[in-house]
Amino acid sequence: MDVRFFTRNVEATDEQKDFMEKKLLKIEKFFNKISDVQVVLSFKRGMNIVEITASANGLVMRGEDHSPDMRKAFDKALKNIERQVKRHKDYLNDRTHIKTREISFDLPPDIFGDGRDSDDVSPTDIVKVKRFPVSTMLPAEAVRQMDLLGHSFFLFRNGDNGNLNVVYRRNDGGYGLLEPQP
C-alpha cells in the first residue's frame, strides 16, 4: 500500500508521518485490496483538518475530521475509513446476488448536451471541470459508493441496461434514481 502525505498551511514532522503511516498500514489487516492512501493535512481557523482518501479496486473511501490536535483529527478520520472498509467488506461477503452482463459503452454524442451551443457558454458559467471514470454497477452499489464518498449524488453506468444514471439523496431521507429517456 502506497501512503502519500500532502500538507497545506501546516508542517508535519517525520514522527507524526510515521505514526500516521503505521496506523494506516493496519487497515491492510482488514482489507488487503487497498492500493494507495492519500492523507491531506491542513490548518484552517485554529483547527487541524485531516482528509484521508483510500483507493481499492476502483472504490474510493474518504474520511475527514478536524480538531485542535492533529493526532485526534487523524484518529477520527481513520475511524471513518475503518467503518467504511468494514461495511464494504461485509457487502462483498454478502454479494451473491450480483449478475454480470455484456454492456456496450457506445455513447451518443449528444447525451451530455443541455440544448445550448458551445458558443453560448461564457467562462463564468463553469467554475470547475472534473473528469472521472464512469463505473458500471447496479443502483444499490451506486448508492453505497455515494454514501462512502459522502456525496449527495453519484453518476454511474447502470449494469442492468447500460445507460448512464444518477442516484441522489432526497431531502426526505430516501434515495432517488435519474434515468434518461431514449
C-alpha positions in Angstrom: 0.0 0.0 0.0 1.3 3.4 -1.0 0.8 6.2 1.5 1.2 9.8 0.4 1.1 12.9 2.5 0.2 16.4 1.4 0.3 19.5 3.7 -1.4 22.8 3.4 -0.7 25.7 5.9 0.9 23.2 8.4 4.2 21.4 8.8 4.1 17.7 9.8 7.1 16.2 11.5 8.6 12.9 10.4 7.5 11.4 13.7 3.8 12.4 13.0 4.0 11.0 9.5 5.5 7.7 10.8 2.8 7.5 13.4 0.1 8.0 10.8 1.6 5.6 8.3 1.9 2.8 10.9 -1.8 3.2 11.8 -2.8 3.3 8.1 -0.9 0.1 7.4 -3.0 -1.7 10.0 -6.1 -1.3 7.7 -4.5 -3.9 5.4 -5.3 -6.5 8.1 -9.0 -5.9 7.5 -8.9 -5.3 3.7 -5.8 -6.1 1.6 -7.1 -4.6 -1.7 -6.3 -1.0 -0.8 -3.7 0.1 -3.3 -3.0 3.7 -2.2 -3.9 6.1 0.5 -3.6 9.9 0.4 -3.5 12.0 3.6 -4.0 15.7 3.3 -3.1 17.7 6.5 -4.2 21.3 6.7 -4.7 24.1 9.2 -7.6 26.5 9.0 -9.2 28.8 11.6 -7.3 27.3 14.5 -8.2 23.7 13.6 -6.1 20.9 12.2 -8.0 19.2 9.3 -7.1 15.6 8.2 -8.6 14.2 5.0 -7.9 10.5 4.2 -8.7 9.1 0.8 -8.2 5.4 0.2 -8.5 3.6 -3.2 -9.3 0.0 -3.5 -10.0 -1.6 -6.9 -11.9 1.5 -8.2 -13.7 2.1 -4.9 -12.9 5.3 -3.2 -13.3 5.7 0.6 -12.9 9.1 2.2 -12.7 10.2 5.8 -12.3 13.7 7.1 -12.3 15.3 10.5 -10.9 18.3 12.4 -9.6 19.0 15.8 -7.1 21.4 17.5 -4.9 18.3 18.0 -3.5 16.7 14.8 -3.5 13.2 16.2 -7.1 13.4 17.4 -8.2 14.6 14.0 -6.3 11.8 12.3 -7.7 9.2 14.6 -11.3 10.3 13.9 -10.8 10.4 10.2 -9.2 6.9 10.3 -12.2 5.6 12.2 -14.4 6.8 9.4 -12.2 4.9 6.9 -12.2 1.8 9.1 -16.0 1.9 9.3 -16.3 2.2 5.5 -13.8 -0.7 5.0 -15.7 -3.0 7.3 -19.0 -2.1 5.7 -17.6 -2.7 2.2 -16.0 -6.0 3.2 -19.4 -7.2 4.7 -21.1 -6.2 1.4 -18.6 -8.1 -0.6 -19.1 -11.2 1.5 -22.9 -11.0 1.0 -22.7 -10.2 -2.7 -24.0 -13.4 -4.2 -27.0 -11.6 -5.9 -25.0 -9.6 -8.5 -25.0 -10.8 -12.1 -22.9 -9.5 -14.9 -23.9 -8.9 -18.5 -22.2 -7.7 -21.6 -22.6 -3.9 -21.8 -21.9 -1.6 -24.7 -20.0 1.5 -24.0 -21.0 3.4 -27.1 -22.4 6.8 -26.1 -24.4 9.0 -28.4 -22.5 12.4 -28.7 -25.5 14.4 -27.5 -26.0 12.5 -24.2 -24.4 15.3 -22.2 -25.9 18.1 -24.2 -28.1 20.7 -22.4 -29.6 22.3 -25.6 -27.0 25.2 -25.8 -24.3 25.6 -28.4 -20.7 25.6 -27.1 -20.6 29.3 -28.3 -23.4 30.2 -25.8 -21.3 29.2 -22.7 -19.4 32.0 -21.1 -16.3 31.3 -19.0 -18.1 32.5 -15.9 -20.8 29.7 -16.1 -18.5 26.8 -15.4 -16.3 27.2 -12.4 -14.7 23.8 -12.2 -14.4 20.8 -14.6 -13.9 17.4 -13.0 -13.2 14.3 -15.1 -13.6 10.8 -13.7 -14.1 7.3 -15.0 -17.8 6.1 -15.1 -18.1 2.7 -13.4 -20.6 0.0 -14.3 -22.7 -1.0 -11.3 -26.2 -1.6 -10.0 -28.1 1.2 -8.4 -27.7 -0.3 -5.0 -23.9 -0.3 -5.4 -24.0 3.3 -6.6 -25.9 4.3 -3.5 -23.3 2.5 -1.4 -20.4 4.3 -3.3 -22.2 7.6 -2.9 -22.5 7.1 0.8 -18.9 6.0 1.1 -17.8 9.2 -0.6 -20.1 11.4 1.4 -21.6 13.0 -1.7 -25.3 13.9 -2.4 -25.3 12.4 -5.9 -23.4 9.9 -7.9 -23.1 9.3 -11.7 -22.7 5.6 -12.9 -23.4 3.3 -15.8 -26.4 1.0 -14.9 -25.4 -2.7 -15.1 -29.0 -3.7 -15.9 -29.5 -1.6 -19.0 -26.1 0.1 -19.9 -27.5 3.6 -19.6 -25.9 6.5 -17.6 -27.9 7.0 -14.4 -27.6 9.3 -11.4 -28.5 8.3 -7.8 -29.1 11.1 -5.3 -30.0 11.7 -1.7 -33.5 13.1 -1.3 -34.4 15.7 1.4 -36.9 13.3 2.9 -34.1 10.8 3.7 -34.6 8.4 0.8 -32.7 7.9 -2.4 -33.7 8.8 -6.0 -32.6 7.4 -9.4 -32.5 9.5 -12.5 -32.8 7.6 -15.8 -32.6 9.3 -19.2 -35.4 8.7 -21.7 -34.5 7.5 -25.2 
